[in-house]
């Protein structure tokens, strides 16, 4: 739940956005699953990591939601990512990634 919106992804990889007050579905978007990790919300975007290591970023500020980025990490990801100090931390079965802007 983010603000007045509820987001849920099903086993088939369909992301649904609903209005929390009315329960009405506002939009749906198909993602590439399967998912074990809970998505992470930051800055108007939802970050999904499927079990095969594919990161998918959905811009929730778009009227119908929009898949804006994908990154294949190529390793099994079952855990939920974390956000700290402006960086995203992702744990796979073999690595810990830190994704963020480099400090100059």
DAZIVEN-V235384 format. One record per residue. N is the residue number from 1. RES is the residue in one letter. PHI is phi in whole degrees, -180 to 180 (none if undefined). BURIAL is b if it has 9 or more other C-alpha atoms within 8 Angstrom, else e. Layout:
<<N,RES,PHI,BURIAL> <N,RES,PHI,BURIAL>>
This chain:
<<1,X,none,e> <2,X,-133,e> <3,X,59,e> <4,X,-100,e> <5,X,-119,b> <6,X,-116,b> <7,X,-118,b> <8,X,-146,e> <9,X,-117,b> <10,X,-95,e> <11,X,-62,e> <12,X,-83,e> <13,X,89,b> <14,X,-93,b> <15,X,-90,b> <16,X,-116,b> <17,X,-115,b> <18,X,-128,b> <19,X,-82,b> <20,X,-66,b> <21,X,-75,e> <22,X,-103,e> <23,X,82,e> <24,X,-73,e> <25,X,-76,b> <26,X,-96,b> <27,X,-164,b> <28,X,-135,b> <29,X,-147,b> <30,X,-88,e> <31,X,-112,e> <32,X,-99,e> <33,X,-100,b> <34,X,-83,b> <35,X,-118,b> <36,X,-116,b> <37,X,-79,b> <38,X,-75,b> <39,X,-68,b> <40,X,-117,b> <41,X,-110,b> <42,X,-160,e> <43,X,59,e> <44,X,82,e> <45,X,-125,b> <46,X,-104,b> <47,X,-110,b> <48,X,-113,b> <49,X,-127,b> <50,X,-84,b> <51,X,-65,b> <52,X,-89,b> <53,X,96,b> <54,X,-91,b> <55,X,-88,b> <56,X,-133,b> <57,X,-114,b> <58,X,-113,b> <59,X,-83,b> <60,X,-83,b> <61,X,-82,e> <62,X,-75,e> <63,X,-55,e> <64,X,-114,e> <65,X,66,b> <66,X,-149,b> <67,X,-74,b> <68,X,-107,e> <69,X,-161,e> <70,X,-138,b> <71,X,-145,e> <72,X,-93,e> <73,X,-85,e> <74,X,71,e> <75,X,-136,b> <76,X,-65,b> <77,X,-125,b> <78,X,-118,b> <79,X,-93,b> <80,X,-75,b> <81,X,-69,b> <82,X,-126,e> <83,X,-124,e> <84,X,-155,e> <85,X,51,e> <86,X,75,e> <87,X,-125,b> <88,X,-104,b> <89,X,-111,b> <90,X,-128,b> <91,X,-110,b> <92,X,-107,b> <93,X,-76,e> <94,X,-134,e> <95,X,-149,e> <96,X,-122,e> <97,X,-102,e> <98,X,-121,e> <99,X,-112,e> <100,X,-177,e> <101,X,-71,e> <102,X,-77,e> <103,X,-90,e> <104,X,-98,e>>
